[in-house]
Amino acid sequence: MLTTKGSPSPISELNVDDSPEREALRSTVSKLARSYGRTYLKEVVKEQRQPTELWSDLGKAGFLGVHLPEEYGGGGGGMADLAIVIEENAAAGIPLFMIVISPSIAGPILAAHGTDEQKATWLPGIASGELKVAFSITEPDAGLNTHNITTTATPRPGGGWTLNGQKYWTSGADEADALLVVARSDEPDDRGRTRLSLFLVPTDTPGIVMQEIDSALTLPEKQFVIFYDNVEVLEHNIIGDEHEGLRQVFAGLNPERIAAAAVANGIGRYAIEAGTNYAANRQVWKTPIGAHQGVAHPLARSHIEVQSSRLLAAHAAQLFDAGHDAGEASNMAKFCAGQAATNALDRAIQVHGGNGLSNEFGLSDLWFVARMFRTAPVSEEMILNHVAQHSLGLPKSY
């Protein structure tokens, strides 16, 4: 942990790892990420480029594919291992959203439902970091109601499909080699629900047009509206069975929530560390400001919230890796992590006073990144709907 002259001992983090191997993984990833640090990511964002150097080092070390099958270049571990990689990067001030997308969503989906050829083509590159796959599902008028998407996949007489439609908030599309696209492949039934299919579409396919969204997110990953205009998809680029795309997508949704929780928890840890170090060293009158309960208690409260959230996220990852239903735990972990991160960042900014709004201190430019996790990849309101219905047994509200 970062310490400076006059500061207390390094912050005590709860041990959420269940083996010496995972403790060693956390230590190694942390050392690598902190060798780059917050300043590195700020420079990358300012220069409007990708963190190529760090991404390459993470891939070479086997960290990006630590959860993927060994026969396809992975480490043979699980989401609990990848969550460590994600969290430690964010705790070093480097929240990399592309890890939540390519290794966390595309990796598990391809590992679970891809053909042998698809796995051999894509998984080694995802594991090494040499290939990236973005996830294209959200639409402007569908929101979280995936059954209401309007992007269509029309069968072609000679085989394959033609995609037409529009997607929204597709992250990292410009740096991706392919897109996982969810499209309507059948007519809606009497209830208005439609069968969906999942396709792996190279980004250089003719007919794909990307339009960057002007967002408040200070991330290397850019956000895009994507237009699919008569995009031809080859027959071997469907993932799993036709009309069963939603089932295949679910193989990546719980990992996505676990990964999002890991990023948010890492941001929370980074904020608490920055706030604590500042409170220990900033002296007004005769004592450091951290000696005052009005400063110390908010930081202590956030520490409790973030550590609790880390325990829940670790539990969700362990459930998923054991093959159990991790939906409830994954959603709750993401919910808690999003709130804990924004609280921690807000309190750390407040501790810094006016300096908290200076980009030099590396907190204010993280605000919208942390705030995003209260909305994406699934909103707090939809998580509350899920918990009310599935955990409490209340009637469905939508």
C-alpha positions as CSV (number, residue, x, y, z in Angstrom):
1,M,0.0,0.0,0.0
2,L,1.1,3.6,-0.6
3,T,2.6,5.2,2.5
4,T,4.2,8.5,3.2
5,K,6.3,10.0,6.0
6,G,4.1,10.4,9.0
7,S,1.3,8.1,7.7
8,P,0.0,5.1,9.6
9,S,0.8,1.5,8.7
10,P,-0.5,0.2,5.4
11,I,-4.3,-0.1,5.3
12,S,-5.4,-3.5,6.6
13,E,-7.4,-5.3,3.9
14,L,-9.6,-8.3,4.7
15,N,-8.2,-11.5,3.2
16,V,-10.9,-12.6,0.8
17,D,-8.6,-15.2,-1.0
18,D,-9.2,-18.8,-0.2
19,S,-5.7,-20.2,-1.0
20,P,-2.0,-19.3,-0.9
21,E,-2.0,-19.4,-4.7
22,R,-4.6,-16.6,-4.9
23,E,-2.8,-14.6,-2.3
24,A,0.4,-14.9,-4.4
25,L,-1.6,-13.9,-7.5
26,R,-2.9,-10.8,-5.8
27,S,0.5,-9.8,-4.6
28,T,2.1,-10.2,-8.1
29,V,-0.7,-8.4,-9.9
30,S,-0.6,-5.5,-7.4
31,K,3.1,-5.2,-7.9
32,L,2.8,-5.0,-11.6
33,A,-0.2,-2.6,-11.6
34,R,1.5,-0.3,-9.1
35,S,4.6,-0.1,-11.1
36,Y,2.4,1.8,-13.6
37,G,0.1,3.6,-11.2
38,R,-2.5,6.2,-11.5
39,T,-0.3,8.7,-13.3
40,Y,0.2,6.2,-16.1
41,L,-3.6,5.9,-16.8
42,K,-4.2,9.6,-16.5
43,E,-1.5,10.1,-19.2
44,V,-3.1,7.4,-21.4
45,V,-6.5,9.1,-21.1
46,K,-5.1,12.5,-21.8
47,E,-3.3,11.3,-24.9
48,Q,-6.5,9.4,-26.0
49,R,-4.8,6.1,-26.5
50,Q,-5.1,2.6,-25.0
51,P,-2.9,1.4,-22.1
52,T,-1.1,-0.9,-24.6
53,E,2.0,-1.4,-22.4
54,L,0.1,-2.5,-19.3
55,W,-2.3,-4.6,-21.3
56,S,0.6,-6.4,-23.0
57,D,2.3,-7.0,-19.7
58,L,-0.9,-8.4,-18.1
59,G,-1.3,-10.7,-21.1
60,K,2.3,-11.9,-21.1
61,A,2.1,-12.7,-17.4
62,G,-1.0,-14.8,-18.0
63,F,-3.3,-12.5,-16.0
64,L,-5.9,-11.7,-18.7
65,G,-6.6,-15.4,-19.3
66,V,-6.1,-16.7,-15.8
67,H,-9.7,-18.0,-15.8
68,L,-9.8,-19.6,-19.2
69,P,-9.1,-23.2,-20.1
70,E,-5.5,-24.3,-20.2
71,E,-5.9,-26.0,-23.6
72,Y,-6.7,-22.6,-25.1
73,G,-3.8,-20.7,-23.6
74,G,-5.5,-19.8,-20.3
75,G,-4.5,-20.5,-16.7
76,G,-7.3,-23.0,-15.9
77,G,-8.5,-20.9,-12.9
78,G,-11.9,-19.2,-12.4
79,M,-13.6,-15.9,-12.0
80,A,-12.3,-15.6,-8.5
81,D,-8.8,-15.4,-10.0
82,L,-9.8,-12.9,-12.7
83,A,-11.6,-10.8,-10.1
84,I,-8.3,-10.5,-8.3
85,V,-6.6,-9.2,-11.4
86,I,-9.3,-6.7,-12.1
87,E,-9.5,-5.4,-8.5
88,E,-5.8,-5.0,-8.0
89,N,-5.5,-2.9,-11.2
90,A,-8.3,-0.7,-10.0
91,A,-6.8,-0.4,-6.5
92,A,-3.6,0.9,-8.1
93,G,-5.7,3.6,-9.7
94,I,-6.0,1.8,-13.1
95,P,-9.6,0.7,-13.6
96,L,-9.5,-1.1,-17.0
97,F,-13.0,-1.5,-18.3
98,M,-11.8,-3.6,-21.2
99,I,-11.0,-6.5,-18.8
100,V,-14.7,-6.5,-17.8
101,I,-15.6,-6.9,-21.5
102,S,-13.2,-9.1,-23.4
103,P,-11.9,-11.6,-20.9
104,S,-14.9,-11.4,-18.5
105,I,-17.8,-11.6,-20.9
106,A,-16.6,-12.9,-24.3
107,G,-14.1,-15.3,-22.7
108,P,-16.7,-17.3,-20.6
109,I,-19.3,-17.2,-23.4
110,L,-16.9,-18.6,-26.0
111,A,-15.5,-21.2,-23.5
112,A,-19.0,-22.4,-22.7
113,H,-20.7,-22.2,-26.1
114,G,-18.1,-21.7,-28.8
115,T,-17.3,-24.4,-31.3
116,D,-13.8,-26.0,-31.2
117,E,-12.8,-23.8,-34.1
118,Q,-14.1,-20.6,-32.4
119,K,-12.3,-21.5,-29.2
120,A,-9.0,-22.2,-31.0
121,T,-9.3,-19.0,-33.0
122,W,-10.2,-16.6,-30.2
123,L,-9.5,-17.8,-26.7
124,P,-5.7,-17.9,-27.0
125,G,-5.7,-14.3,-28.2
126,I,-8.1,-13.1,-25.5
127,A,-5.9,-14.8,-22.9
128,S,-2.7,-13.2,-24.2
129,G,-4.3,-9.8,-24.8
130,E,-3.5,-10.0,-28.5
131,L,-7.2,-10.2,-29.4
132,K,-10.1,-8.2,-27.9
133,V,-13.9,-8.9,-28.3
134,A,-16.5,-6.2,-27.4
135,F,-20.1,-6.9,-26.4
136,S,-22.9,-5.3,-28.5
137,I,-26.3,-5.8,-26.9
138,T,-27.8,-2.5,-25.6
139,E,-30.1,-0.6,-27.9
140,P,-31.5,3.0,-27.5
141,D,-35.2,1.9,-27.3
142,A,-34.8,-1.5,-25.6
143,G,-32.7,-0.7,-22.5
144,L,-32.6,-3.7,-20.2
145,N,-35.6,-5.3,-22.0
146,T,-33.5,-7.5,-24.2
147,H,-36.6,-9.1,-25.7
148,N,-37.4,-5.7,-27.2
149,I,-34.3,-5.3,-29.3
150,T,-34.9,-4.5,-33.0
151,T,-31.5,-5.5,-34.6
152,T,-32.4,-8.3,-36.9
153,A,-30.5,-11.3,-38.2
154,T,-32.1,-12.4,-41.5
155,P,-31.0,-15.8,-42.9
156,R,-29.4,-15.6,-46.4
157,P,-30.3,-18.1,-49.1
158,G,-26.7,-19.3,-49.4
159,G,-26.2,-19.7,-45.7
160,G,-25.3,-17.2,-42.9
161,W,-27.3,-14.1,-41.9
162,T,-27.6,-10.4,-42.7
163,L,-27.5,-8.0,-39.7
164,N,-29.4,-4.7,-39.7
165,G,-30.0,-2.4,-36.7
166,Q,-28.4,-0.1,-34.2
167,K,-26.6,-0.7,-30.9
168,Y,-25.8,1.8,-28.1
169,W,-23.1,2.1,-25.5
170,T,-20.8,-0.5,-27.0
171,S,-17.6,-0.1,-25.0
172,G,-14.2,-0.5,-26.6
173,A,-15.5,-1.2,-30.1
174,D,-12.8,0.7,-31.8
175,E,-10.0,-1.4,-30.2
176,A,-11.9,-4.7,-30.6
177,D,-11.1,-7.3,-33.2
178,A,-14.7,-8.7,-33.1
179,L,-18.1,-7.9,-31.7
180,L,-20.4,-10.3,-29.9
181,V,-23.8,-9.1,-31.3
182,V,-27.2,-10.1,-30.0
183,A,-29.8,-9.9,-32.7
184,R,-33.5,-10.9,-33.2
185,S,-33.6,-14.0,-35.3
186,D,-37.3,-14.8,-35.2
187,E,-40.7,-13.0,-35.1
188,P,-42.1,-12.0,-31.7
189,D,-44.5,-14.5,-30.1
190,D,-48.0,-13.6,-28.7
191,R,-46.4,-12.0,-25.6
192,G,-44.1,-9.9,-27.7
193,R,-41.0,-11.9,-26.8
194,T,-38.7,-12.8,-29.6
195,R,-36.0,-15.5,-30.0
196,L,-32.5,-14.2,-30.2
197,S,-29.2,-15.4,-31.6
198,L,-25.6,-14.5,-30.8
199,F,-23.0,-13.8,-33.4
200,L,-19.3,-13.2,-33.5
201,V,-18.7,-10.5,-36.1
202,P,-15.2,-9.2,-37.0
203,T,-15.1,-5.4,-36.7
204,D,-13.7,-5.0,-40.2
205,T,-16.8,-6.5,-41.8
206,P,-18.4,-4.2,-44.4
207,G,-21.5,-2.4,-43.2
208,I,-20.3,-1.7,-39.6
209,V,-20.3,2.0,-38.8
210,M,-19.1,3.3,-35.4
211,Q,-20.1,6.7,-33.9
212,E,-18.3,7.7,-30.7
213,I,-20.5,8.9,-27.8
214,D,-19.4,12.0,-26.1
215,S,-19.4,10.8,-22.5
216,A,-18.2,12.0,-19.1
217,L,-16.2,8.8,-18.5
218,T,-12.4,9.4,-18.2
219,L,-11.4,6.0,-19.4
220,P,-9.2,4.7,-22.2
221,E,-12.2,2.7,-23.5
222,K,-14.5,4.8,-25.7
223,Q,-18.2,4.3,-26.0
224,F,-20.0,3.9,-29.3
225,V,-23.3,3.8,-31.2
226,I,-22.9,1.1,-33.8
227,F,-24.9,0.9,-37.0
228,Y,-25.2,-2.5,-38.7
229,D,-26.2,-1.9,-42.4
230,N,-26.6,-5.2,-44.3
231,V,-23.7,-6.8,-42.4
232,E,-23.1,-10.3,-43.7
233,V,-22.3,-12.9,-41.1
234,L,-20.9,-16.2,-42.1
235,E,-22.5,-19.4,-41.0
236,H,-19.6,-20.5,-38.8
237,N,-19.8,-17.2,-36.8
238,I,-22.9,-17.9,-34.8
239,I,-22.3,-18.7,-31.2
240,G,-24.2,-21.8,-30.0
241,D,-27.6,-22.7,-31.5
242,E,-29.7,-20.4,-33.5
243,H,-32.6,-18.8,-31.5
244,E,-30.8,-19.7,-28.2
245,G,-28.7,-16.5,-28.0
246,L,-30.2,-15.4,-24.7
247,R,-29.1,-18.6,-23.0
248,Q,-25.6,-18.2,-24.3
249,V,-25.5,-14.6,-23.2
250,F,-26.3,-15.6,-19.7
251,A,-22.9,-17.5,-19.5
252,G,-21.3,-14.0,-19.6
253,L,-23.7,-12.0,-17.4
254,N,-22.7,-13.2,-14.0
255,P,-19.0,-12.9,-14.8
256,E,-19.7,-9.4,-16.0
257,R,-21.4,-8.5,-12.7
258,I,-18.5,-10.1,-10.7
259,A,-16.0,-8.2,-12.8
260,A,-17.8,-4.9,-12.5
261,A,-17.9,-5.4,-8.7
262,A,-14.2,-6.1,-8.7
263,V,-13.5,-2.8,-10.6
264,A,-15.7,-0.8,-8.2
265,N,-14.2,-2.4,-5.1
266,G,-10.7,-1.6,-6.4
267,I,-11.7,2.1,-7.0
268,G,-13.1,2.1,-3.5
269,R,-9.8,0.8,-2.1
270,Y,-7.9,3.4,-4.1
271,A,-10.0,6.2,-2.8
272,I,-9.8,5.2,0.8
273,E,-6.0,4.8,0.6
274,A,-5.7,8.3,-1.0
275,G,-8.0,9.8,1.6
276,T,-6.3,8.1,4.5
277,N,-2.8,9.1,3.4
278,Y,-3.9,12.7,2.9
279,A,-5.7,12.8,6.3
280,A,-2.6,11.4,8.1
281,N,-0.2,14.0,6.5
282,R,-2.3,17.1,6.1
283,Q,-1.8,19.2,9.2
284,V,-3.9,22.2,10.2
285,W,-3.1,23.8,13.5
286,K,-1.4,21.2,15.7
287,T,-2.5,17.8,14.5
288,P,-3.1,15.9,11.2
289,I,-6.7,16.3,10.1
290,G,-7.2,12.5,10.4
291,A,-7.2,13.0,14.2
292,H,-10.6,14.5,14.0
293,Q,-13.6,12.2,14.0
294,G,-15.4,14.3,11.4
295,V,-12.6,13.3,9.0
296,A,-11.7,9.8,10.3
297,H,-15.2,8.4,10.6
298,P,-16.4,8.8,7.0
299,L,-13.2,7.0,5.8
300,A,-13.7,4.3,8.4
301,R,-17.3,3.9,7.3
302,S,-16.2,3.5,3.7
303,H,-13.5,1.0,4.6
304,I,-16.2,-1.2,6.3
305,E,-18.5,-0.8,3.2
306,V,-15.8,-1.7,0.7
307,Q,-14.5,-4.7,2.7
308,S,-18.0,-6.0,3.1
309,S,-18.5,-5.6,-0.6
310,R,-15.3,-7.5,-1.4
311,L,-16.4,-10.4,0.7
312,L,-19.7,-10.6,-1.2
313,A,-18.0,-10.4,-4.5
314,A,-15.5,-13.1,-3.6
315,H,-18.5,-15.3,-2.5
316,A,-20.2,-14.7,-5.8
317,A,-17.1,-15.7,-7.7
318,Q,-16.6,-18.8,-5.7
319,L,-20.3,-19.8,-6.3
320,F,-19.9,-19.3,-10.1
321,D,-16.6,-21.2,-10.2
322,A,-18.2,-24.1,-8.3
323,G,-21.0,-24.3,-10.9
324,H,-23.8,-23.1,-8.6
325,D,-26.4,-20.4,-9.3
326,A,-24.5,-17.2,-8.8
327,G,-27.2,-14.8,-10.1
328,E,-28.4,-13.5,-6.7
329,A,-24.9,-13.1,-5.2
330,S,-23.4,-11.5,-8.4
331,N,-26.2,-9.0,-8.6
332,M,-26.0,-8.1,-4.9
333,A,-22.2,-7.9,-5.2
334,K,-22.4,-5.4,-8.1
335,F,-25.1,-3.4,-6.2
336,C,-23.0,-3.1,-3.0
337,A,-19.8,-2.4,-4.9
338,G,-21.2,0.4,-6.9
339,Q,-22.5,2.2,-3.8
340,A,-19.4,1.6,-1.8
341,A,-17.1,2.9,-4.5
342,T,-19.1,6.1,-5.0
343,N,-19.3,6.7,-1.3
344,A,-15.6,6.1,-0.8
345,L,-14.6,8.4,-3.7
346,D,-17.0,11.1,-2.5
347,R,-15.6,11.0,1.0
348,A,-12.0,10.9,-0.1
349,I,-12.7,14.0,-2.3
350,Q,-14.2,15.7,0.7
351,V,-11.2,14.9,2.9
352,H,-9.0,16.6,0.4
353,G,-11.0,19.8,0.4
354,G,-10.4,21.9,-2.6
355,N,-7.5,19.6,-3.6
356,G,-10.1,16.9,-4.1
357,L,-11.3,18.7,-7.2
358,S,-7.8,19.1,-8.6
359,N,-6.9,16.5,-11.3
360,E,-3.4,16.4,-9.8
361,F,-4.7,14.3,-6.9
362,G,-6.3,11.7,-9.1
363,L,-9.7,11.5,-7.5
364,S,-12.2,13.9,-9.2
365,D,-11.6,12.4,-12.7
366,L,-12.6,9.0,-11.3
367,W,-16.0,10.2,-10.2
368,F,-18.1,9.3,-13.2
369,V,-16.2,6.0,-13.6
370,A,-17.2,5.0,-10.1
371,R,-20.7,6.4,-10.6
372,M,-21.2,4.3,-13.8
373,F,-21.2,1.1,-11.7
374,R,-24.5,2.2,-10.1
375,T,-26.1,2.1,-13.6
376,A,-24.0,-0.4,-15.6
377,P,-23.9,-3.2,-16.5
378,V,-27.3,-3.5,-14.8
379,S,-29.1,-0.7,-12.9
380,E,-29.7,-0.7,-9.2
381,E,-33.4,-0.7,-9.8
382,M,-33.3,-3.9,-11.9
383,I,-31.1,-5.6,-9.2
384,L,-33.7,-4.6,-6.6
385,N,-36.4,-6.1,-8.8
386,H,-34.4,-9.3,-9.1
387,V,-33.9,-9.5,-5.3
388,A,-37.5,-8.7,-4.5
389,Q,-38.8,-11.4,-6.9
390,H,-36.2,-14.2,-6.5
391,S,-34.9,-13.7,-3.0
392,L,-38.0,-12.4,-1.2
393,G,-40.6,-14.2,-3.3
394,L,-42.6,-11.0,-4.1
395,P,-44.7,-10.7,-7.3
396,K,-42.9,-9.6,-10.4
397,S,-43.2,-5.9,-10.9
398,Y,-42.6,-5.5,-14.6
